[in-house]
Amino acid sequence: MNFGGTDTFLEQDEALAEKYLVRVWAGARSKTAAETFDHLRLENYSSASA
């Protein structure tokens, strides 16, 4: 409703935005448990080298 309506951006807001974007980037059918891009990259690297 007030998205972008304030100049303050809390760490909690940043974490929620990253979690959302990770889910979007990974795809709807992804079964990843990653909540950050760092964890997603680690999962992808680990599965590719296995």
Buried (B, 14 or more C-beta within 10 A) or exposed (E): EEEEEEEEEEEEEEEEEBEEEBBEEBEEEBEBEBBEEEEBEEBEEEEEEE
